[in-house]
């Protein structure tokens, strides 16, 4: 929980940590999830930060806590689609089970 998170996003209630981190040839990027309270309301904040030798960038994207049911529905649908794509294709007969000439 950094000083900058408090200024730009609000009072951090919980920092869920990094969702994804990547290293590049000369820099790093990190995507994080925060729960913040701003102006008396809870918000979900996605934070993207990047660092290179001569610069840095931080972007915040927030959602109202009222949008949690819709977000949960979307994530469930995405998860089911990902499972369908990662499931093996219908099984084909094994080569050993094929008898030539029949």
Secondary structure, 3 states (H helix, E strand, C coil): CCHHHHHHCCEEEEEEEEEEEEECCCEEEEEEEEEEEECCEEEEEEEEEEEECCEEEEEEEEEEHHHHHHHHHHHHHHHHHHHHHHCCCCCCCCHHHCCCCC
